[in-house]
Amino acid sequence: MPQIIVDAIDLGPSRFTMVDTIVRLIETVRQDFDPDAKTSETFTNLLILHRMWAAHRNGRVASAAGIAKSIGMPRSTVVRRLRHLQKRGAVERRGTRYALVPEFINSPAGVTDLGTKGFKRRVARWREADKKMTIVGD
């Protein structure tokens, strides 16, 4: 019966492969950078860091309220996650705003053999998924 459900979903195998790849990528980031966190917390942290990175690319630092609005999450949750990221050394507070800490991203976990292997695992996982997915139409 479950296989019938999968077959009824347009592009079911490809969509599963994409979701599976995203989840596994998040799990490897968690293992490399915050092994005590839950996968859901890592996903939230990545969303927050992504929004901060985007703000930096535009020459700005991000506010908790702005991040919360952009990801559709309560500000109190974002503030809690920012505090966690601050304790981990990933972000720093600048008045009422927050900035990424390049040293964290460039930390030993990111550049040593362990971090390099983790990054290579993520790249390999993405390439593997790309091979599995079928392209239908343009």
PyMOL commands that set and color helices and strands:
alter all, ss='L'
color gray80, all
select helices_A, chain A and resi 2-8+12-33+39-57+64-71+75-88+102-105+108-111+113-132
alter helices_A, ss='H'
color red, helices_A
select strands_A, chain A and resi 62-63+91-94+97-100
alter strands_A, ss='S'
color yellow, strands_A
deselect
rebuild
show_as cartoon
